[in-house]
Structure formats: structure tokens, C-alpha cells
Amino acid sequence: MAESKRIIISLPDSLLREVDDIVEVEKRNRSECIREAMRLYIRERKKIQIRETMKKGYREMGAINLALAETGIYSDFQTLEGYVAKLAECE
């Protein structure tokens, strides 16, 4: 494991009791439990950020495709290459 730093955190009594219950059942210590909780939290945040970025991209592409459809430009496409070229022009 990489070098560790000691930190001090404050937890409400109820949360600390829950952590202590978990470490007792899992035969771990508080540090291990909190490290794992932090890893899970960071992993979940990354997933949420990726999802939000994807949603934004889908919305933007939806707007571009709608604009193209409304102008009737799709009828000008004979091939996939033509479609890609028209999309590139929109950037």
C-alpha cells in the first residue's frame, strides 16, 4: 500500500456506532472500514460524473440531429460518410 497519512475526523456518535458494528462483524479495524467507504464513495462519484457527461453529450447530439432533421438535410445524405461530413460542418 502507498504511504499512509494519519488524519483526524469527527463523526456523529450514531455513525461511529454503525461503523463499530460493521468492524466488529467483519473483523476489521476502523481505518480499514473508513478507507473502503472512501474508495466506494470516490468510485460512485466518478460514475455519476461520467453519466452526467454522457447525458450532456446525448442532449447536444439530440439538438444537432433535430436541427438537421428540421432542415431536411438528411435527404442530402447518400452515405454514412456524407452524414459524418455534415455533422463535422456543425462543429
N, CA, C and O atoms as a CHARMM CRD file, in Angstrom:
* protein
*
  364
    1    1 MET  N      0.84600  -1.17400   0.00000 PROA 1      0.00000
    2    1 MET  CA     0.00000   0.00000   0.00000 PROA 1      0.00000
    3    1 MET  C      0.89200   1.23800   0.00000 PROA 1      0.00000
    4    1 MET  O      1.99200   1.21900   0.55100 PROA 1      0.00000
    5    2 ALA  N      0.41200   2.30500  -0.61800 PROA 2      0.00000
    6    2 ALA  CA     1.15600   3.55900  -0.66500 PROA 2      0.00000
    7    2 ALA  C      1.31700   4.11800   0.74500 PROA 2      0.00000
    8    2 ALA  O      0.68000   3.66600   1.69500 PROA 2      0.00000
    9    3 GLU  N      2.18300   5.10800   0.84400 PROA 3      0.00000
   10    3 GLU  CA     2.40900   5.74400   2.13900 PROA 3      0.00000
   11    3 GLU  C      1.08500   6.25200   2.70100 PROA 3      0.00000
   12    3 GLU  O      0.26600   6.81600   1.97500 PROA 3      0.00000
   13    4 SER  N      0.88800   6.04900   3.98100 PROA 4      0.00000
   14    4 SER  CA    -0.35000   6.47800   4.63800 PROA 4      0.00000
   15    4 SER  C     -0.11900   7.73400   5.44000 PROA 4      0.00000
   16    4 SER  O      0.96500   7.95900   5.97900 PROA 4      0.00000
   17    5 LYS  N     -1.15000   8.55000   5.51100 PROA 5      0.00000
   18    5 LYS  CA    -1.13200   9.76100   6.33700 PROA 5      0.00000
   19    5 LYS  C     -2.18700   9.60300   7.41500 PROA 5      0.00000
   20    5 LYS  O     -3.27600   9.09000   7.16000 PROA 5      0.00000
   21    6 ARG  N     -1.87200  10.03200   8.58200 PROA 6      0.00000
   22    6 ARG  CA    -2.81900   9.98100   9.68900 PROA 6      0.00000
   23    6 ARG  C     -3.65100  11.25800   9.65200 PROA 6      0.00000
   24    6 ARG  O     -3.11400  12.36100   9.54900 PROA 6      0.00000
   25    7 ILE  N     -4.96900  11.09200   9.73900 PROA 7      0.00000
   26    7 ILE  CA    -5.85700  12.24700   9.77600 PROA 7      0.00000
   27    7 ILE  C     -6.79400  12.11000  10.97500 PROA 7      0.00000
   28    7 ILE  O     -6.94100  11.02900  11.54600 PROA 7      0.00000
   29    8 ILE  N     -7.39900  13.18200  11.33000 PROA 8      0.00000
   30    8 ILE  CA    -8.37600  13.16700  12.41000 PROA 8      0.00000
   31    8 ILE  C     -9.71300  13.58100  11.80900 PROA 8      0.00000
   32    8 ILE  O     -9.80900  14.60600  11.13400 PROA 8      0.00000
   33    9 ILE  N    -10.74200  12.77900  12.05900 PROA 9      0.00000
   34    9 ILE  CA   -12.07000  13.12700  11.57600 PROA 9      0.00000
   35    9 ILE  C    -13.04500  13.11900  12.74500 PROA 9      0.00000
   36    9 ILE  O    -12.80500  12.48700  13.77300 PROA 9      0.00000
   37   10 SER  N    -14.13100  13.82500  12.56700 PROA 10     0.00000
   38   10 SER  CA   -15.19400  13.84500  13.57100 PROA 10     0.00000
   39   10 SER  C    -16.41900  13.17900  12.98200 PROA 10     0.00000
   40   10 SER  O    -16.81400  13.46700  11.85200 PROA 10     0.00000
   41   11 LEU  N    -17.01700  12.28600  13.75400 PROA 11     0.00000
   42   11 LEU  CA   -18.22100  11.59400  13.32500 PROA 11     0.00000
   43   11 LEU  C    -19.28700  11.72800  14.39700 PROA 11     0.00000
   44   11 LEU  O    -18.97700  11.73400  15.58900 PROA 11     0.00000
   45   12 PRO  N    -20.52800  11.83400  13.98500 PROA 12     0.00000
   46   12 PRO  CA   -21.59700  11.79700  14.98800 PROA 12     0.00000
   47   12 PRO  C    -21.58400  10.44000  15.70300 PROA 12     0.00000
   48   12 PRO  O    -21.18500   9.43100  15.12100 PROA 12     0.00000
   49   13 ASP  N    -22.01300  10.42400  16.94000 PROA 13     0.00000
   50   13 ASP  CA   -21.99900   9.17700  17.71700 PROA 13     0.00000
   51   13 ASP  C    -22.73900   8.05400  17.01300 PROA 13     0.00000
   52   13 ASP  O    -22.27700   6.91300  17.01500 PROA 13     0.00000
   53   14 SER  N    -23.87200   8.35900  16.41700 PROA 14     0.00000
   54   14 SER  CA   -24.67100   7.30500  15.77000 PROA 14     0.00000
   55   14 SER  C    -23.91000   6.67600  14.60000 PROA 14     0.00000
   56   14 SER  O    -23.96000   5.46100  14.40500 PROA 14     0.00000
   57   15 LEU  N    -23.20900   7.50000  13.82700 PROA 15     0.00000
   58   15 LEU  CA   -22.44300   6.97300  12.69900 PROA 15     0.00000
   59   15 LEU  C    -21.26100   6.13600  13.19500 PROA 15     0.00000
   60   15 LEU  O    -20.96200   5.08100  12.63400 PROA 15     0.00000
   61   16 LEU  N    -20.60300   6.60200  14.23100 PROA 16     0.00000
   62   16 LEU  CA   -19.48000   5.84500  14.79000 PROA 16     0.00000
   63   16 LEU  C    -19.95100   4.49300  15.32000 PROA 16     0.00000
   64   16 LEU  O    -19.25600   3.48900  15.16500 PROA 16     0.00000
   65   17 ARG  N    -21.12500   4.46100  15.94300 PROA 17     0.00000
   66   17 ARG  CA   -21.66200   3.18000  16.42800 PROA 17     0.00000
   67   17 ARG  C    -21.89800   2.22000  15.25500 PROA 17     0.00000
   68   17 ARG  O    -21.61300   1.02700  15.35400 PROA 17     0.00000
   69   18 GLU  N    -22.42300   2.75600  14.14600 PROA 18     0.00000
   70   18 GLU  CA   -22.64000   1.90500  12.97200 PROA 18     0.00000
   71   18 GLU  C    -21.32500   1.37600  12.42200 PROA 18     0.00000
   72   18 GLU  O    -21.22400   0.20500  12.05800 PROA 18     0.00000
   73   19 VAL  N    -20.32300   2.23700  12.36200 PROA 19     0.00000
   74   19 VAL  CA   -19.00300   1.80900  11.89200 PROA 19     0.00000
   75   19 VAL  C    -18.44900   0.73400  12.82300 PROA 19     0.00000
   76   19 VAL  O    -17.93400  -0.28600  12.36500 PROA 19     0.00000
   77   20 ASP  N    -18.55600   0.96100  14.10600 PROA 20     0.00000
   78   20 ASP  CA   -18.04200  -0.02000  15.06700 PROA 20     0.00000
   79   20 ASP  C    -18.77600  -1.35100  14.95500 PROA 20     0.00000
   80   20 ASP  O    -18.16000  -2.40600  15.11000 PROA 20     0.00000
   81   21 ASP  N    -20.07100  -1.32100  14.68900 PROA 21     0.00000
   82   21 ASP  CA   -20.82000  -2.57200  14.49200 PROA 21     0.00000
   83   21 ASP  C    -20.28000  -3.32000  13.27600 PROA 21     0.00000
   84   21 ASP  O    -20.10700  -4.53800  13.31200 PROA 21     0.00000
   85   22 ILE  N    -20.01800  -2.58300  12.20700 PROA 22     0.00000
   86   22 ILE  CA   -19.50700  -3.20600  10.97700 PROA 22     0.00000
   87   22 ILE  C    -18.12300  -3.80700  11.21100 PROA 22     0.00000
   88   22 ILE  O    -17.86700  -4.94800  10.82500 PROA 22     0.00000
   89   23 VAL  N    -17.22700  -3.04000  11.84400 PROA 23     0.00000
   90   23 VAL  CA   -15.86400  -3.55900  12.03500 PROA 23     0.00000
   91   23 VAL  C    -15.85500  -4.77600  12.94900 PROA 23     0.00000
   92   23 VAL  O    -15.01800  -5.66600  12.80100 PROA 23     0.00000
   93   24 GLU  N    -16.78100  -4.81300  13.88600 PROA 24     0.00000
   94   24 GLU  CA   -16.85000  -5.98000  14.76300 PROA 24     0.00000
   95   24 GLU  C    -17.29600  -7.21700  13.98900 PROA 24     0.00000
   96   24 GLU  O    -16.72200  -8.29400  14.14600 PROA 24     0.00000
   97   25 VAL  N    -18.31400  -7.05900  13.16200 PROA 25     0.00000
   98   25 VAL  CA   -18.82500  -8.19200  12.38100 PROA 25     0.00000
   99   25 VAL  C    -17.79800  -8.64500  11.35000 PROA 25     0.00000
  100   25 VAL  O    -17.60300  -9.84400  11.15000 PROA 25     0.00000
  101   26 GLU  N    -17.14500  -7.69400  10.69800 PROA 26     0.00000
  102   26 GLU  CA   -16.20600  -8.02700   9.62100 PROA 26     0.00000
  103   26 GLU  C    -14.78400  -8.28100  10.11400 PROA 26     0.00000
  104   26 GLU  O    -13.89600  -8.58700   9.31900 PROA 26     0.00000
  105   27 LYS  N    -14.57100  -8.15900  11.39300 PROA 27     0.00000
  106   27 LYS  CA   -13.24300  -8.39900  11.98700 PROA 27     0.00000
  107   27 LYS  C    -12.17800  -7.53000  11.32700 PROA 27     0.00000
  108   27 LYS  O    -11.10800  -8.00300  10.94400 PROA 27     0.00000
  109   28 ARG  N    -12.50500  -6.24700  11.20600 PROA 28     0.00000
  110   28 ARG  CA   -11.58000  -5.27100  10.63800 PROA 28     0.00000
  111   28 ARG  C    -11.38600  -4.16900  11.66700 PROA 28     0.00000
  112   28 ARG  O    -11.92900  -4.23100  12.77000 PROA 28     0.00000
  113   29 ASN  N    -10.60900  -3.16500  11.29600 PROA 29     0.00000
  114   29 ASN  CA   -10.48700  -2.01600  12.19200 PROA 29     0.00000
  115   29 ASN  C    -11.15200  -0.79900  11.54500 PROA 29     0.00000
  116   29 ASN  O    -11.51800  -0.82700  10.37100 PROA 29     0.00000
  117   30 ARG  N    -11.29600   0.24500  12.31600 PROA 30     0.00000
  118   30 ARG  CA   -11.97300   1.44300  11.81900 PROA 30     0.00000
  119   30 ARG  C    -11.29600   2.01600  10.57600 PROA 30     0.00000
  120   30 ARG  O    -11.96400   2.41600   9.62200 PROA 30     0.00000
  121   31 SER  N     -9.97800   2.05100  10.59800 PROA 31     0.00000
  122   31 SER  CA    -9.24900   2.62500   9.45800 PROA 31     0.00000
  123   31 SER  C     -9.55700   1.87900   8.17300 PROA 31     0.00000
  124   31 SER  O     -9.80500   2.49500   7.13700 PROA 31     0.00000
  125   32 GLU  N     -9.54300   0.54700   8.23800 PROA 32     0.00000
  126   32 GLU  CA    -9.84900  -0.23900   7.04500 PROA 32     0.00000
  127   32 GLU  C    -11.26300   0.03700   6.55500 PROA 32     0.00000
  128   32 GLU  O    -11.50600   0.18000   5.35600 PROA 32     0.00000
  129   33 CYS  N    -12.16900   0.10700   7.48200 PROA 33     0.00000
  130   33 CYS  CA   -13.57300   0.34800   7.13300 PROA 33     0.00000
  131   33 CYS  C    -13.73900   1.72800   6.48200 PROA 33     0.00000
  132   33 CYS  O    -14.42700   1.85600   5.46900 PROA 33     0.00000
  133   34 ILE  N    -13.12700   2.73200   7.04700 PROA 34     0.00000
  134   34 ILE  CA   -13.25900   4.09800   6.51600 PROA 34     0.00000
  135   34 ILE  C    -12.54300   4.22100   5.17500 PROA 34     0.00000
  136   34 ILE  O    -13.03300   4.90500   4.27600 PROA 34     0.00000
  137   35 ARG  N    -11.38900   3.56600   5.02700 PROA 35     0.00000
  138   35 ARG  CA   -10.70300   3.58400   3.72400 PROA 35     0.00000
  139   35 ARG  C    -11.58900   2.98600   2.63600 PROA 35     0.00000
  140   35 ARG  O    -11.71400   3.54500   1.54600 PROA 35     0.00000
  141   36 GLU  N    -12.20000   1.84700   2.94200 PROA 36     0.00000
  142   36 GLU  CA   -13.07600   1.20100   1.96800 PROA 36     0.00000
  143   36 GLU  C    -14.28600   2.08000   1.64900 PROA 36     0.00000
  144   36 GLU  O    -14.68800   2.18200   0.49000 PROA 36     0.00000
  145   37 ALA  N    -14.86000   2.70800   2.65900 PROA 37     0.00000
  146   37 ALA  CA   -16.01100   3.59700   2.43200 PROA 37     0.00000
  147   37 ALA  C    -15.61600   4.76800   1.53900 PROA 37     0.00000
  148   37 ALA  O    -16.38800   5.17500   0.67100 PROA 37     0.00000
  149   38 MET  N    -14.43100   5.30500   1.74400 PROA 38     0.00000
  150   38 MET  CA   -13.96800   6.42400   0.91900 PROA 38     0.00000
  151   38 MET  C    -13.72200   5.97200  -0.51700 PROA 38     0.00000
  152   38 MET  O    -14.05000   6.69700  -1.45600 PROA 38     0.00000
  153   39 ARG  N    -13.15100   4.78800  -0.69500 PROA 39     0.00000
  154   39 ARG  CA   -12.93600   4.26200  -2.05600 PROA 39     0.00000
  155   39 ARG  C    -14.26800   4.09300  -2.78700 PROA 39     0.00000
  156   39 ARG  O    -14.40300   4.46800  -3.95200 PROA 39     0.00000
  157   40 LEU  N    -15.24600   3.52400  -2.08400 PROA 40     0.00000
  158   40 LEU  CA   -16.56100   3.32700  -2.69200 PROA 40     0.00000
  159   40 LEU  C    -17.20800   4.66400  -3.05100 PROA 40     0.00000
  160   40 LEU  O    -17.81100   4.80200  -4.11600 PROA 40     0.00000
  161   41 TYR  N    -17.08200   5.63500  -2.16900 PROA 41     0.00000
  162   41 TYR  CA   -17.64600   6.96800  -2.41900 PROA 41     0.00000
  163   41 TYR  C    -17.00700   7.60800  -3.65200 PROA 41     0.00000
  164   41 TYR  O    -17.70600   8.14600  -4.51100 PROA 41     0.00000
  165   42 ILE  N    -15.68900   7.54700  -3.73500 PROA 42     0.00000
  166   42 ILE  CA   -14.97000   8.14100  -4.87900 PROA 42     0.00000
  167   42 ILE  C    -15.35100   7.42200  -6.16800 PROA 42     0.00000
  168   42 ILE  O    -15.57200   8.07100  -7.19000 PROA 42     0.00000
  169   43 ARG  N    -15.43300   6.09900  -6.13900 PROA 43     0.00000
  170   43 ARG  CA   -15.81800   5.33900  -7.32400 PROA 43     0.00000
  171   43 ARG  C    -17.22500   5.72400  -7.78400 PROA 43     0.00000
  172   43 ARG  O    -17.46700   5.88500  -8.98100 PROA 43     0.00000
  173   44 GLU  N    -18.14200   5.86900  -6.84500 PROA 44     0.00000
  174   44 GLU  CA   -19.52000   6.23400  -7.18700 PROA 44     0.00000
  175   44 GLU  C    -19.58700   7.65100  -7.75100 PROA 44     0.00000
  176   44 GLU  O    -20.33700   7.90700  -8.69300 PROA 44     0.00000
  177   45 ARG  N    -18.81500   8.56600  -7.18700 PROA 45     0.00000
  178   45 ARG  CA   -18.78100   9.93700  -7.72900 PROA 45     0.00000
  179   45 ARG  C    -18.29100   9.95400  -9.16300 PROA 45     0.00000
  180   45 ARG  O    -18.82900  10.68100  -9.99800 PROA 45     0.00000
  181   46 LYS  N    -17.26900   9.15300  -9.45600 PROA 46     0.00000
  182   46 LYS  CA   -16.74500   9.08600 -10.82700 PROA 46     0.00000
  183   46 LYS  C    -17.81500   8.56500 -11.77900 PROA 46     0.00000
  184   46 LYS  O    -17.97000   9.08800 -12.88200 PROA 46     0.00000
  185   47 LYS  N    -18.55500   7.53800 -11.36000 PROA 47     0.00000
  186   47 LYS  CA   -19.63800   7.00800 -12.18300 PROA 47     0.00000
  187   47 LYS  C    -20.68300   8.08900 -12.45800 PROA 47     0.00000
  188   47 LYS  O    -21.15200   8.22900 -13.58800 PROA 47     0.00000
  189   48 ILE  N    -21.04000   8.84100 -11.44300 PROA 48     0.00000
  190   48 ILE  CA   -22.04300   9.90100 -11.59000 PROA 48     0.00000
  191   48 ILE  C    -21.53700  10.96700 -12.55200 PROA 48     0.00000
  192   48 ILE  O    -22.29200  11.44200 -13.40000 PROA 48     0.00000
  193   49 GLN  N    -20.27100  11.34700 -12.43100 PROA 49     0.00000
  194   49 GLN  CA   -19.70700  12.35700 -13.33100 PROA 49     0.00000
  195   49 GLN  C    -19.70400  11.86900 -14.77700 PROA 49     0.00000
  196   49 GLN  O    -20.01500  12.63400 -15.68900 PROA 49     0.00000
  197   50 ILE  N    -19.35600  10.60900 -14.99000 PROA 50     0.00000
  198   50 ILE  CA   -19.36500  10.05300 -16.34700 PROA 50     0.00000
  199   50 ILE  C    -20.77900  10.05300 -16.90400 PROA 50     0.00000
  200   50 ILE  O    -20.99500  10.42800 -18.05600 PROA 50     0.00000
  201   51 ARG  N    -21.76200   9.62600 -16.07700 PROA 51     0.00000
  202   51 ARG  CA   -23.15500   9.62700 -16.51700 PROA 51     0.00000
  203   51 ARG  C    -23.62600  11.01900 -16.90400 PROA 51     0.00000
  204   51 ARG  O    -24.30300  11.18800 -17.91800 PROA 51     0.00000
  205   52 GLU  N    -23.27100  12.02000 -16.10100 PROA 52     0.00000
  206   52 GLU  CA   -23.67800  13.39600 -16.39200 PROA 52     0.00000
  207   52 GLU  C    -23.04200  13.90000 -17.68600 PROA 52     0.00000
  208   52 GLU  O    -23.69200  14.58500 -18.47500 PROA 52     0.00000
  209   53 THR  N    -21.77600  13.56100 -17.90100 PROA 53     0.00000
  210   53 THR  CA   -21.09900  13.95100 -19.13400 PROA 53     0.00000
  211   53 THR  C    -21.77000  13.28900 -20.34100 PROA 53     0.00000
  212   53 THR  O    -21.96600  13.92300 -21.37800 PROA 53     0.00000
  213   54 MET  N    -22.11500  12.02500 -20.19600 PROA 54     0.00000
  214   54 MET  CA   -22.78700  11.32700 -21.28800 PROA 54     0.00000
  215   54 MET  C    -24.16200  11.93000 -21.56200 PROA 54     0.00000
  216   54 MET  O    -24.54100  12.10100 -22.72100 PROA 54     0.00000
  217   55 LYS  N    -24.91300  12.25200 -20.51000 PROA 55     0.00000
  218   55 LYS  CA   -26.23300  12.86700 -20.70100 PROA 55     0.00000
  219   55 LYS  C    -26.11000  14.17300 -21.46700 PROA 55     0.00000
  220   55 LYS  O    -26.88200  14.44800 -22.38600 PROA 55     0.00000
  221   56 LYS  N    -25.12400  14.97300 -21.07300 PROA 56     0.00000
  222   56 LYS  CA   -24.90800  16.25200 -21.74900 PROA 56     0.00000
  223   56 LYS  C    -24.60300  16.02800 -23.23100 PROA 56     0.00000
  224   56 LYS  O    -25.14100  16.72400 -24.09200 PROA 56     0.00000
  225   57 GLY  N    -23.74900  15.06600 -23.52100 PROA 57     0.00000
  226   57 GLY  CA   -23.40300  14.76500 -24.90800 PROA 57     0.00000
  227   57 GLY  C    -24.60600  14.28900 -25.70500 PROA 57     0.00000
  228   57 GLY  O    -24.79900  14.69400 -26.85100 PROA 57     0.00000
  229   58 TYR  N    -25.42400  13.42000 -25.09000 PROA 58     0.00000
  230   58 TYR  CA   -26.61900  12.94200 -25.78300 PROA 58     0.00000
  231   58 TYR  C    -27.59200  14.08700 -26.05400 PROA 58     0.00000
  232   58 TYR  O    -28.20600  14.14400 -27.11900 PROA 58     0.00000
  233   59 ARG  N    -27.73200  15.00000 -25.08800 PROA 59     0.00000
  234   59 ARG  CA   -28.61700  16.15500 -25.30000 PROA 59     0.00000
  235   59 ARG  C    -28.10800  17.02100 -26.45000 PROA 59     0.00000
  236   59 ARG  O    -28.88000  17.45000 -27.30800 PROA 59     0.00000
  237   60 GLU  N    -26.79600  17.27200 -26.45500 PROA 60     0.00000
  238   60 GLU  CA   -26.21700  18.09900 -27.52100 PROA 60     0.00000
  239   60 GLU  C    -26.39000  17.43900 -28.88700 PROA 60     0.00000
  240   60 GLU  O    -26.74600  18.10100 -29.86100 PROA 60     0.00000
  241   61 MET  N    -26.13500  16.13300 -28.95400 PROA 61     0.00000
  242   61 MET  CA   -26.30000  15.43900 -30.23200 PROA 61     0.00000
  243   61 MET  C    -27.76400  15.40800 -30.63700 PROA 61     0.00000
  244   61 MET  O    -28.08000  15.49500 -31.82400 PROA 61     0.00000
  245   62 GLY  N    -28.66500  15.28300 -29.66300 PROA 62     0.00000
  246   62 GLY  CA   -30.09200  15.30400 -29.96400 PROA 62     0.00000
  247   62 GLY  C    -30.49400  16.62300 -30.59400 PROA 62     0.00000
  248   62 GLY  O    -31.25200  16.65200 -31.56300 PROA 62     0.00000
  249   63 ALA  N    -29.98200  17.71900 -30.04000 PROA 63     0.00000
  250   63 ALA  CA   -30.29500  19.04200 -30.58300 PROA 63     0.00000
  251   63 ALA  C    -29.74700  19.19200 -32.00200 PROA 63     0.00000
  252   63 ALA  O    -30.41200  19.74600 -32.87600 PROA 63     0.00000
  253   64 ILE  N    -28.53700  18.69700 -32.22100 PROA 64     0.00000
  254   64 ILE  CA   -27.93400  18.77200 -33.56700 PROA 64     0.00000
  255   64 ILE  C    -28.75500  17.93500 -34.54400 PROA 64     0.00000
  256   64 ILE  O    -29.06600  18.39000 -35.64500 PROA 64     0.00000
  257   65 ASN  N    -29.10700  16.71300 -34.14300 PROA 65     0.00000
  258   65 ASN  CA   -29.88000  15.84600 -35.02800 PROA 65     0.00000
  259   65 ASN  C    -31.26500  16.42100 -35.31000 PROA 65     0.00000
  260   65 ASN  O    -31.76200  16.31400 -36.43100 PROA 65     0.00000
  261   66 LEU  N    -31.88800  17.02500 -34.30900 PROA 66     0.00000
  262   66 LEU  CA   -33.19500  17.64800 -34.51000 PROA 66     0.00000
  263   66 LEU  C    -33.08300  18.80000 -35.50200 PROA 66     0.00000
  264   66 LEU  O    -33.90800  18.93900 -36.40500 PROA 66     0.00000
  265   67 ALA  N    -32.05100  19.62400 -35.32200 PROA 67     0.00000
  266   67 ALA  CA   -31.85500  20.74700 -36.24000 PROA 67     0.00000
  267   67 ALA  C    -31.63100  20.24500 -37.67000 PROA 67     0.00000
  268   67 ALA  O    -32.16200  20.81400 -38.62300 PROA 67     0.00000
  269   68 LEU  N    -30.85700  19.19700 -37.81000 PROA 68     0.00000
  270   68 LEU  CA   -30.62100  18.62800 -39.13500 PROA 68     0.00000
  271   68 LEU  C    -31.91000  18.06400 -39.73000 PROA 68     0.00000
  272   68 LEU  O    -32.18300  18.24400 -40.91600 PROA 68     0.00000
  273   69 ALA  N    -32.69200  17.38600 -38.90500 PROA 69     0.00000
  274   69 ALA  CA   -33.94200  16.80100 -39.38600 PROA 69     0.00000
  275   69 ALA  C    -34.91900  17.89200 -39.81600 PROA 69     0.00000
  276   69 ALA  O    -35.61400  17.74700 -40.82100 PROA 69     0.00000
  277   70 GLU  N    -34.97000  18.97800 -39.05700 PROA 70     0.00000
  278   70 GLU  CA   -35.90900  20.06100 -39.37300 PROA 70     0.00000
  279   70 GLU  C    -35.53800  20.80400 -40.64600 PROA 70     0.00000
  280   70 GLU  O    -36.40700  21.37200 -41.30600 PROA 70     0.00000
  281   71 THR  N    -34.27300  20.80700 -40.99500 PROA 71     0.00000
  282   71 THR  CA   -33.86200  21.49100 -42.22300 PROA 71     0.00000
  283   71 THR  C    -33.97000  20.57800 -43.43700 PROA 71     0.00000
  284   71 THR  O    -33.75400  21.01600 -44.56700 PROA 71     0.00000
  285   72 GLY  N    -34.30000  19.32500 -43.21200 PROA 72     0.00000
  286   72 GLY  CA   -34.42300  18.38500 -44.31100 PROA 72     0.00000
  287   72 GLY  C    -33.09300  17.94200 -44.87000 PROA 72     0.00000
  288   72 GLY  O    -33.02700  17.35400 -45.95000 PROA 72     0.00000
  289   73 ILE  N    -32.03500  18.22500 -44.13500 PROA 73     0.00000
  290   73 ILE  CA   -30.69400  17.93700 -44.62100 PROA 73     0.00000
  291   73 ILE  C    -30.42400  16.43900 -44.73400 PROA 73     0.00000
  292   73 ILE  O    -29.55800  16.01900 -45.50200 PROA 73     0.00000
  293   74 TYR  N    -31.16800  15.62500 -43.96400 PROA 74     0.00000
  294   74 TYR  CA   -30.93400  14.18100 -44.01900 PROA 74     0.00000
  295   74 TYR  C    -31.17700  13.62200 -45.42100 PROA 74     0.00000
  296   74 TYR  O    -30.55400  12.63400 -45.81100 PROA 74     0.00000
  297   75 SER  N    -32.06700  14.24200 -46.17000 PROA 75     0.00000
  298   75 SER  CA   -32.33700  13.73700 -47.51600 PROA 75     0.00000
  299   75 SER  C    -31.14000  13.91200 -48.44200 PROA 75     0.00000
  300   75 SER  O    -31.07000  13.28600 -49.50000 PROA 75     0.00000
  301   76 ASP  N    -30.18700  14.77500 -48.03700 PROA 76     0.00000
  302   76 ASP  CA   -28.99700  15.00100 -48.84800 PROA 76     0.00000
  303   76 ASP  C    -27.94300  13.91400 -48.67400 PROA 76     0.00000
  304   76 ASP  O    -26.97800  13.86000 -49.43700 PROA 76     0.00000
  305   77 PHE  N    -28.11600  13.04500 -47.67600 PROA 77     0.00000
  306   77 PHE  CA   -27.10500  12.04300 -47.38200 PROA 77     0.00000
  307   77 PHE  C    -27.31900  10.81000 -48.24400 PROA 77     0.00000
  308   77 PHE  O    -28.39900  10.21900 -48.25400 PROA 77     0.00000
  309   78 GLN  N    -26.29200  10.43700 -48.95400 PROA 78     0.00000
  310   78 GLN  CA   -26.34000   9.20400 -49.73600 PROA 78     0.00000
  311   78 GLN  C    -25.58400   8.08700 -49.01300 PROA 78     0.00000
  312   78 GLN  O    -25.82900   6.90200 -49.24100 PROA 78     0.00000
  313   79 THR  N    -24.65000   8.49600 -48.12800 PROA 79     0.00000
  314   79 THR  CA   -23.81300   7.50900 -47.44000 PROA 79     0.00000
  315   79 THR  C    -23.56900   7.95600 -46.01000 PROA 79     0.00000
  316   79 THR  O    -23.87100   9.08900 -45.63600 PROA 79     0.00000
  317   80 LEU  N    -23.02900   7.06500 -45.23200 PROA 80     0.00000
  318   80 LEU  CA   -22.62700   7.39400 -43.86900 PROA 80     0.00000
  319   80 LEU  C    -21.56100   8.49300 -43.88000 PROA 80     0.00000
  320   80 LEU  O    -21.54500   9.35200 -43.00000 PROA 80     0.00000
  321   81 GLU  N    -20.68400   8.46400 -44.86400 PROA 81     0.00000
  322   81 GLU  CA   -19.62500   9.46600 -44.96300 PROA 81     0.00000
  323   81 GLU  C    -20.23800  10.86400 -45.14300 PROA 81     0.00000
  324   81 GLU  O    -19.74000  11.84900 -44.59900 PROA 81     0.00000
  325   82 GLY  N    -21.31300  10.92500 -45.90500 PROA 82     0.00000
  326   82 GLY  CA   -21.99000  12.21000 -46.09800 PROA 82     0.00000
  327   82 GLY  C    -22.58000  12.73100 -44.80300 PROA 82     0.00000
  328   82 GLY  O    -22.50400  13.92500 -44.51400 PROA 82     0.00000
  329   83 TYR  N    -23.16300  11.84500 -44.03100 PROA 83     0.00000
  330   83 TYR  CA   -23.73200  12.21800 -42.73000 PROA 83     0.00000
  331   83 TYR  C    -22.65000  12.73600 -41.79700 PROA 83     0.00000
  332   83 TYR  O    -22.82100  13.77300 -41.15700 PROA 83     0.00000
  333   84 VAL  N    -21.53200  12.01300 -41.71900 PROA 84     0.00000
  334   84 VAL  CA   -20.42200  12.41600 -40.86500 PROA 84     0.00000
  335   84 VAL  C    -19.86200  13.77600 -41.31800 PROA 84     0.00000
  336   84 VAL  O    -19.53200  14.61800 -40.48300 PROA 84     0.00000
  337   85 ALA  N    -19.75900  13.98300 -42.60000 PROA 85     0.00000
  338   85 ALA  CA   -19.24800  15.25300 -43.11300 PROA 85     0.00000
  339   85 ALA  C    -20.16500  16.40300 -42.71600 PROA 85     0.00000
  340   85 ALA  O    -19.68600  17.47300 -42.34200 PROA 85     0.00000
  341   86 LYS  N    -21.48000  16.19500 -42.79400 PROA 86     0.00000
  342   86 LYS  CA   -22.43400  17.23900 -42.41000 PROA 86     0.00000
  343   86 LYS  C    -22.35900  17.52400 -40.91500 PROA 86     0.00000
  344   86 LYS  O    -22.45200  18.67900 -40.49800 PROA 86     0.00000
  345   87 LEU  N    -22.19300  16.48600 -40.11100 PROA 87     0.00000
  346   87 LEU  CA   -22.04000  16.68200 -38.65900 PROA 87     0.00000
  347   87 LEU  C    -20.78100  17.48600 -38.35700 PROA 87     0.00000
  348   87 LEU  O    -20.79100  18.35500 -37.48500 PROA 87     0.00000
  349   88 ALA  N    -19.71300  17.20200 -39.06600 PROA 88     0.00000
  350   88 ALA  CA   -18.45500  17.91300 -38.84700 PROA 88     0.00000
  351   88 ALA  C    -18.62300  19.39300 -39.17100 PROA 88     0.00000
  352   88 ALA  O    -18.00900  20.23600 -38.51600 PROA 88     0.00000
  353   89 GLU  N    -19.43600  19.72400 -40.15900 PROA 89     0.00000
  354   89 GLU  CA   -19.68300  21.11800 -40.50800 PROA 89     0.00000
  355   89 GLU  C    -20.38200  21.86900 -39.38100 PROA 89     0.00000
  356   89 GLU  O    -20.22500  23.08300 -39.25300 PROA 89     0.00000
  357   90 CYS  N    -21.16000  21.14700 -38.55800 PROA 90     0.00000
  358   90 CYS  CA   -21.91100  21.79200 -37.46900 PROA 90     0.00000
  359   90 CYS  C    -21.01500  22.20300 -36.30400 PROA 90     0.00000
  360   90 CYS  O    -21.40100  23.04000 -35.48900 PROA 90     0.00000
  361   91 GLU  N    -19.85300  21.63400 -36.22500 PROA 91     0.00000
  362   91 GLU  CA   -18.95400  21.94200 -35.11200 PROA 91     0.00000
  363   91 GLU  C    -18.37400  23.27200 -35.36100 PROA 91     0.00000
  364   91 GLU  O    -17.57800  23.75800 -34.55800 PROA 91     0.00000
